[in-house]
Amino acid sequence: MRRHTAALGLLFTVALAATASGATTKTVDIKDIDFSSPTTRIHRGDSVRWRFVDGDTPHNVTSRGTLRFRSSATKQKGSYTVRFAKAGTYRYVCTLHFNMKAKVVVG
């Protein structure tokens, strides 16, 4: 019985550590010529996935600032993901629709 209790305790500890240190991915939809979230807040090591769901309208995700990222120039379907390793604010736009602006805040 002690062995089972100790094994269960170890398994619980490992599961908690994995959950606490596990990176997550937040999703931003690109639809109706807009980003679904003007500000996406994540932790260091997390990712943001942009989903292109605006039908036949092409879009892209292009960073403005020091961290450089850019999806394909004219994407209509699928997704694009970036992992953020450093804290900071990362602004991005769709260069095809300059009114589409948003940011990722990494804490």
DALINSUL-V382650 format. One record per backbone hydrogen bond with DSSP energy under -0.5 kcal/mol. NH is the residue of the N-H (numbers start at 1). CO is the residue of the C=O. E is the energy in kcal/mol with one decimal. If there is no record, write none. Layout:
# DALINSUL-V382650
NH,CO,E ; NH,CO,E
This chain:
# DALINSUL-V382650
5,1,-2.2 ; 6,2,-2.9 ; 7,3,-2.6 ; 8,4,-2.6 ; 9,5,-2.3 ; 10,6,-2.4 ; 11,7,-2.5 ; 12,8,-2.4 ; 13,9,-2.2 ; 14,10,-2.5 ; 15,11,-2.4 ; 16,12,-2.3 ; 17,13,-2.3 ; 18,14,-2.4 ; 19,15,-2.0 ; 20,16,-2.6 ; 21,17,-2.1 ; 22,18,-1.0 ; 26,47,-2.4 ; 28,49,-2.8 ; 30,51,-2.9 ; 31,29,-0.7 ; 31,34,-2.1 ; 36,29,-2.6 ; 40,103,-2.2 ; 41,39,-0.5 ; 42,105,-2.6 ; 45,84,-3.5 ; 46,43,-2.3 ; 47,24,-2.7 ; 48,82,-2.5 ; 49,26,-3.2 ; 50,48,-0.5 ; 50,80,-3.3 ; 51,28,-2.3 ; 51,49,-0.5 ; 52,50,-0.5 ; 52,78,-2.5 ; 53,30,-1.8 ; 53,51,-1.0 ; 57,54,-1.7 ; 58,56,-0.6 ; 59,75,-2.0 ; 62,93,-2.8 ; 63,69,-2.7 ; 64,91,-2.7 ; 68,66,-0.6 ; 69,67,-0.5 ; 71,61,-2.3 ; 75,59,-3.2 ; 80,50,-1.9 ; 82,48,-2.2 ; 84,46,-2.8 ; 85,83,-0.6 ; 88,106,-2.2 ; 90,88,-0.5 ; 90,104,-3.2 ; 91,64,-0.8 ; 91,89,-0.6 ; 92,102,-2.5 ; 93,62,-2.4 ; 94,97,-0.5 ; 94,100,-1.5 ; 95,93,-0.6 ; 97,94,-1.0 ; 100,97,-2.8 ; 101,99,-1.0 ; 102,92,-2.3 ; 103,38,-1.7 ; 104,90,-2.6 ; 105,40,-2.9 ; 106,88,-3.4 ; 106,104,-0.6 ; 107,42,-2.5 ; 107,105,-0.6
